């Protein structure tokens, strides 16, 4: 299905509505799109590809615009197989096709698909003349693999951004932000950012600095909507949530085996709300996928974590969240800790260790209790929630 981005630029991507786990881990209940673009001129360039299982549909989409055998260049912004899986088929259709990407891309093409011929290496100062149109390249390593780059079309002021500015979610009935429910994709953009590129926030910030030099009116990523009505919205969102900024709210992530920890969590939540806090999210780590735990923690400045002790450590679902928070380099959080134990403690200590490792602002004291919480301990939980929320609100008003 061809959709035009501009007179000589077409979207020829596909929607994936059957895969329920992105990268075989992150839930995508609304599917995902694999966006690919054709630029027509004296020379024809394809920008990014699709996952191998969608190659036939992809080639059909291309055929509505041009013969796939006539494509001269494949511009590779990112080599991950959900974009590159269709490249061997393109190579078979046209042995003379040229693949264009960074030095690291050349290495990965050989490793993944044995492609060594017809590979052109480009960098940030390079461009490609197609005829009346020119493509320029911006290296953006580790957004989110080391080979990644973005492609800029100065004539149409369009940025083909690879995984940068991407979102989860198939494209429902249109491909542009002004055709879709933007709020739905905004929420999924935050989850995608935190899950997929969040660990590389520093290099994402460096890429954003490079892109400020370009005049961009359209942002065309490899996943999610093409931003033509309000590209500044998705740019600001990526800038905000990769810089360490967050919303003035509190996320409570807890686990509870027999109800004791949950009982104290209820008081923590009441304490937070008692301050006038308007944004509170409570998540049971045993029943919510880590994808959402990470994204909700990423979204808000305040983070309170509670867990029973399980074999001298935190309850496994909570421990999984803590491990992911470390791997994704979640930073700049105002944090509270509470934990319970039966015959021996340890859960609170593991949570505190994560706070120290990630340099979170830990609000004291930690509330740790044996068995069922006493009235005094419940009051301490209320005060913990209140203290974290007050700190978050004071930071927001300063």
C-alpha positions as CSV (number, residue, x, y, z in Angstrom):
1,X,0.0,0.0,0.0
2,X,1.6,3.2,-1.2
3,X,1.2,6.4,0.9
4,X,2.9,9.6,-0.2
5,X,5.1,11.6,2.1
6,X,5.9,14.1,-0.6
7,X,5.5,14.1,-4.4
8,X,8.5,11.8,-4.9
9,X,8.6,10.1,-1.5
10,X,6.3,7.2,-0.6
11,X,5.7,5.1,2.5
12,X,5.9,1.4,1.6
13,X,6.1,-0.1,5.1
14,X,3.9,-2.7,6.8
15,X,1.9,-3.1,10.0
16,X,2.6,-6.1,12.2
17,X,-0.6,-6.9,14.2
18,X,0.2,-10.5,15.0
19,X,3.5,-10.2,17.0
20,X,2.6,-9.7,20.6
21,X,6.2,-9.2,21.9
22,X,8.7,-6.7,20.4
23,X,12.2,-8.1,20.6
24,X,10.5,-11.2,22.0
25,X,10.1,-9.4,25.4
26,X,8.2,-6.1,25.3
27,X,4.4,-6.4,25.0
28,X,2.9,-4.7,22.0
29,X,-0.9,-5.3,22.4
30,X,-1.6,-2.8,19.6
31,X,1.1,-4.2,17.2
32,X,3.8,-2.1,15.6
33,X,4.7,-0.7,12.2
34,X,7.9,-1.3,10.2
35,X,8.2,1.9,8.2
36,X,10.1,2.0,4.9
37,X,10.3,4.8,2.4
38,X,11.0,5.1,-1.3
39,X,12.6,8.2,-2.9
40,X,12.1,8.4,-6.6
41,X,14.5,10.2,-8.9
42,X,17.0,9.4,-11.6
43,X,18.3,7.0,-9.0
44,X,15.8,5.3,-6.6
45,X,16.6,5.0,-3.0
46,X,14.8,2.8,-0.4
47,X,15.2,4.1,3.2
48,X,15.1,1.2,5.7
49,X,13.4,-2.2,5.2
50,X,11.1,-4.5,7.1
51,X,11.1,-7.7,9.1
52,X,11.8,-10.9,7.1
53,X,8.3,-12.4,7.6
54,X,6.7,-9.4,5.9
55,X,8.9,-9.4,2.8
56,X,6.2,-10.4,0.3
57,X,3.8,-7.7,1.5
58,X,6.7,-5.2,1.5
59,X,7.6,-6.1,-2.1
60,X,4.0,-5.7,-3.1
61,X,3.9,-2.3,-1.6
62,X,7.1,-1.3,-3.5
63,X,5.6,-2.6,-6.7
64,X,2.8,0.0,-6.5
65,X,5.5,2.7,-6.8
66,X,8.2,1.1,-8.8
67,X,9.8,-2.3,-9.7
68,X,11.9,-3.5,-6.8
69,X,14.6,-4.6,-9.2
70,X,15.0,-0.9,-10.2
71,X,16.0,0.3,-6.7
72,X,19.6,1.6,-6.9
73,X,20.3,2.3,-3.2
74,X,19.1,0.9,0.2
75,X,19.8,3.4,2.9
76,X,20.3,1.6,6.2
77,X,19.7,3.8,9.2
78,X,19.6,0.7,11.5
79,X,20.6,-2.9,11.0
80,X,18.3,-4.6,13.6
81,X,16.5,-7.5,11.8
82,X,13.0,-5.9,12.2
83,X,14.3,-3.5,9.5
84,X,17.0,-5.4,7.7
85,X,15.4,-8.8,7.4
86,X,14.1,-8.0,3.8
87,X,17.6,-7.1,2.5
88,X,18.6,-10.5,1.2
89,X,15.5,-10.6,-0.9
90,X,16.3,-7.2,-2.4
91,X,19.8,-8.4,-3.1
92,X,18.5,-11.4,-4.9
93,X,16.1,-9.3,-7.0
94,X,18.9,-6.9,-7.9
95,X,22.5,-8.1,-7.5
96,X,23.8,-4.6,-8.4
97,X,21.9,-2.8,-5.6
98,X,24.0,-0.7,-3.3
99,X,23.6,-0.7,0.4
100,X,24.5,2.6,2.1
101,X,25.3,2.9,5.8
102,X,28.0,3.5,8.4
103,X,31.3,1.6,8.7
104,X,29.7,-0.6,11.5
105,X,26.7,-1.2,9.2
106,X,29.0,-2.8,6.7
107,X,30.3,-5.2,9.3
108,X,26.8,-6.2,10.4
109,X,25.6,-6.7,6.8
110,X,28.3,-9.3,6.4
111,X,27.7,-10.9,9.8
112,X,23.9,-11.1,9.4
113,X,23.4,-11.8,5.8
114,X,26.8,-12.4,4.1
115,X,26.5,-9.3,2.0
116,X,29.9,-7.9,1.2
117,X,29.5,-6.6,-2.3
118,X,27.9,-3.3,-3.2
119,X,28.3,-1.7,0.2
120,X,28.9,2.1,0.4
121,X,30.2,3.5,3.7
122,X,29.0,7.1,4.6
123,X,29.4,9.4,7.6
124,X,28.0,12.6,8.9
125,X,29.6,14.9,6.3
126,X,28.5,12.7,3.3
127,X,25.5,13.0,1.0
128,X,24.0,11.0,-1.9
129,X,22.8,12.6,-5.1
130,X,19.8,11.0,-6.7
131,X,19.3,13.5,-9.5
132,X,17.2,16.5,-8.5
133,X,17.2,15.3,-4.9
134,X,19.9,14.9,-2.3
135,X,20.1,12.8,0.9
136,X,22.4,13.8,3.7
137,X,23.5,11.6,6.6
138,X,23.9,12.2,10.3
139,X,25.7,9.5,12.3
140,X,23.8,8.9,15.6
141,X,25.7,6.0,17.2
142,X,23.8,4.1,20.0
143,X,20.4,5.4,19.1
144,X,20.2,2.5,19.8
145,X,22.9,0.3,18.2
146,X,26.4,1.4,17.4
147,X,25.8,1.6,13.6
148,X,22.8,3.8,13.7
149,X,22.4,7.0,11.6
150,X,19.6,9.2,10.4
151,X,19.0,10.4,6.8
152,X,17.9,14.0,6.0
153,X,16.2,15.2,2.8
154,X,16.9,18.9,2.7
155,X,14.6,19.6,-0.2
156,X,11.5,18.3,1.7
157,X,12.9,19.1,5.1
158,X,12.2,15.5,6.1
159,X,14.2,13.5,8.7
160,X,14.2,9.7,8.3
161,X,15.1,9.1,11.9
162,X,15.5,5.3,12.2
163,X,14.5,4.1,15.7
164,X,14.8,7.6,17.1
165,X,11.4,9.2,17.7
166,X,9.7,5.8,17.3
167,X,6.7,4.4,19.1
168,X,4.9,1.1,19.7
169,X,1.6,0.6,17.9
170,X,0.5,-0.3,14.4
171,X,-0.8,2.5,12.2
172,X,-4.6,2.5,12.3
173,X,-6.0,3.8,9.1
174,X,-3.4,6.4,8.4
175,X,0.3,7.0,8.7
176,X,0.5,10.7,9.8
177,X,0.1,12.2,13.2
178,X,-2.9,14.3,12.0
179,X,-4.7,11.1,10.9
180,X,-4.2,9.2,14.2
181,X,-5.0,9.3,17.9
182,X,-1.8,11.2,18.9
183,X,-2.4,10.7,22.7
184,X,-2.4,7.0,22.3
185,X,0.9,7.1,20.4
186,X,2.4,9.6,22.8
187,X,2.0,7.2,25.7
188,X,3.5,4.4,23.6
189,X,6.3,6.7,22.6
190,X,7.3,7.1,26.3
191,X,7.1,3.3,26.8
192,X,9.1,2.7,23.6
193,X,11.7,5.2,24.6
194,X,12.2,3.8,28.1
195,X,12.2,0.2,26.9
196,X,14.3,0.4,23.8
197,X,16.5,3.5,23.7
198,X,16.4,4.7,27.3
199,X,19.7,3.1,28.2
200,X,21.3,5.3,25.6
201,X,19.9,8.6,26.8
202,X,23.3,10.3,26.8
203,X,23.9,9.4,23.1
204,X,20.3,10.3,22.3
205,X,20.9,13.7,23.8
206,X,24.0,14.1,21.7
207,X,22.0,13.2,18.5
208,X,19.3,15.7,19.4
209,X,22.0,18.4,19.6
210,X,23.2,17.5,16.1
211,X,19.7,17.6,14.7
212,X,19.0,21.1,16.0
213,X,21.2,22.3,13.1
214,X,18.7,20.9,10.6
215,X,15.4,22.5,9.5
216,X,12.9,19.7,10.0
217,X,9.3,19.8,9.1
218,X,8.6,16.1,8.9
219,X,10.0,13.3,11.1
220,X,9.7,9.9,9.6
221,X,10.8,7.1,12.0
222,X,11.0,3.4,11.5
223,X,8.2,2.7,14.0
224,X,5.0,4.6,14.6
225,X,3.4,7.7,13.0
226,X,5.1,10.1,10.6
227,X,5.1,13.5,12.3
228,X,4.1,16.2,9.8
229,X,1.5,18.3,11.7
230,X,3.5,18.6,14.9
231,X,7.0,17.1,14.7
232,X,8.0,19.3,17.5
233,X,5.8,17.3,19.9
234,X,7.7,14.1,19.4
235,X,11.1,15.9,19.4
236,X,10.2,17.6,22.7
237,X,9.0,14.3,24.2
238,X,12.2,12.5,23.3
239,X,14.3,15.4,24.6
240,X,12.4,15.7,27.8
241,X,12.4,12.0,28.8
242,X,15.9,11.3,27.7
243,X,17.3,14.3,29.6
244,X,16.2,13.1,33.0
245,X,13.2,15.3,33.3
246,X,10.0,13.7,34.4
247,X,6.4,14.6,35.4
248,X,5.5,15.8,38.9
249,X,4.0,12.6,40.0
250,X,4.8,9.5,42.0
251,X,4.9,5.8,40.9
252,X,4.6,3.1,43.5
253,X,5.9,-0.3,42.5
254,X,5.4,-3.0,45.0
255,X,5.2,-6.7,45.5
256,X,3.2,-8.6,48.2
257,X,3.1,-12.3,48.8
258,X,0.5,-12.5,51.7
259,X,-0.9,-9.0,51.9
260,X,1.4,-7.5,54.6
261,X,3.4,-5.3,52.2
262,X,0.3,-4.4,50.3
263,X,-1.3,-3.1,53.5
264,X,1.6,-0.7,54.1
265,X,1.6,0.3,50.4
266,X,-2.0,1.5,50.8
267,X,-0.9,3.9,53.5
268,X,2.1,5.1,51.5
269,X,-0.3,5.9,48.6
270,X,-2.7,7.8,51.0
271,X,0.3,9.7,52.3
272,X,1.3,10.8,48.8
273,X,-2.2,11.9,47.9
274,X,-2.6,13.8,51.1
275,X,-0.1,16.4,49.8
276,X,-2.4,17.4,46.9
277,X,-0.5,15.2,44.5
278,X,-2.6,14.7,41.3
279,X,-0.5,12.1,39.5
280,X,-0.1,8.8,41.4
281,X,0.3,5.4,39.7
282,X,0.3,2.1,41.8
283,X,1.7,-1.0,40.1
284,X,1.8,-4.6,41.4
285,X,5.2,-5.9,40.1
286,X,3.9,-9.5,40.1
287,X,1.0,-8.7,37.8
288,X,2.3,-5.9,35.5
289,X,4.9,-6.6,32.8
290,X,8.3,-5.0,33.5
291,X,7.9,-3.0,30.3
292,X,5.1,-0.9,32.0
293,X,7.0,-0.8,35.3
294,X,10.0,0.8,33.6
295,X,7.9,3.2,31.6
296,X,5.8,4.4,34.5
297,X,8.9,4.9,36.6
298,X,10.4,6.7,33.7
299,X,7.4,9.0,33.4
300,X,7.3,10.4,37.0
301,X,9.9,12.1,39.3
302,X,8.8,10.2,42.4
303,X,9.4,6.5,42.8
304,X,8.5,4.5,45.9
305,X,9.4,0.8,45.9
306,X,8.2,-1.8,48.3
307,X,8.8,-5.5,48.6
308,X,8.7,-8.5,50.9
309,X,11.9,-10.4,51.5
310,X,12.3,-13.5,49.4
311,X,15.4,-15.6,50.2
312,X,17.2,-12.7,51.7
313,X,16.6,-10.4,48.6
314,X,13.7,-8.5,47.2
315,X,10.6,-10.4,45.8
316,X,11.7,-11.6,42.3
317,X,9.3,-9.4,40.3
318,X,10.5,-6.3,42.2
319,X,14.1,-7.5,41.8
320,X,13.5,-7.8,38.0
321,X,12.3,-4.2,37.9
322,X,15.3,-3.0,39.9
323,X,17.7,-4.8,37.5
324,X,16.0,-3.3,34.5
325,X,16.0,0.2,36.1
326,X,19.8,-0.2,36.4
327,X,20.2,-1.5,32.8
328,X,18.1,1.3,31.4
329,X,20.0,3.8,33.5
330,X,16.9,5.4,35.1
331,X,18.2,8.6,36.8
332,X,17.2,11.6,38.9
333,X,14.4,10.0,41.0
334,X,13.1,11.0,44.4
335,X,12.8,7.6,46.1
336,X,11.2,6.0,49.1
337,X,11.7,2.4,50.2
338,X,9.6,0.0,52.3
339,X,9.8,-3.7,52.9
340,X,8.7,-6.6,55.0
341,X,10.2,-9.8,56.2
342,X,9.3,-13.0,58.1
343,X,12.3,-14.7,59.6
344,X,15.0,-12.5,58.1
345,X,15.3,-9.2,56.1
346,X,17.0,-8.2,52.9
347,X,14.5,-6.7,50.5
348,X,14.9,-3.1,51.7
349,X,18.6,-3.4,51.5
350,X,18.5,-4.5,47.8
351,X,16.2,-1.6,46.9
352,X,18.5,0.8,48.7
353,X,21.5,-0.6,46.9
354,X,19.8,0.2,43.6
355,X,19.1,3.7,44.8
356,X,22.8,4.2,45.7
357,X,24.0,2.8,42.4
358,X,21.7,5.0,40.3
359,X,22.3,8.0,42.6
360,X,18.6,8.4,43.3
361,X,17.6,10.9,46.1
362,X,16.6,8.5,48.8
363,X,14.1,9.9,51.3
364,X,14.7,8.6,54.9
365,X,13.8,6.6,56.8
366,X,13.1,3.4,55.1
367,X,10.1,1.6,56.5
368,X,10.9,-2.0,57.2
369,X,8.8,-4.3,59.3
370,X,8.4,-7.9,60.5
371,X,5.1,-9.7,59.7
372,X,2.0,-7.5,59.8
373,X,2.7,-3.8,60.1
374,X,1.9,-2.1,63.4
375,X,-0.1,1.1,63.7
376,X,3.2,3.0,64.2
377,X,4.6,1.4,61.0
378,X,1.5,2.2,59.1
379,X,1.8,5.8,60.2
380,X,5.5,5.7,59.1
381,X,4.4,4.4,55.7
382,X,1.9,7.3,55.4
383,X,4.7,9.8,56.2
384,X,7.0,8.1,53.7
385,X,4.5,8.6,50.9
386,X,3.9,12.2,52.1
387,X,7.6,13.0,52.2
388,X,8.3,11.8,48.7
389,X,5.3,13.6,47.2
390,X,6.2,16.8,49.0
391,X,9.7,16.7,47.7
392,X,8.4,16.1,44.1
393,X,6.0,18.9,44.3
394,X,8.5,21.3,45.8
395,X,11.0,20.5,43.0
396,X,8.2,21.2,40.4
397,X,7.3,24.5,41.9
398,X,10.9,25.8,42.2
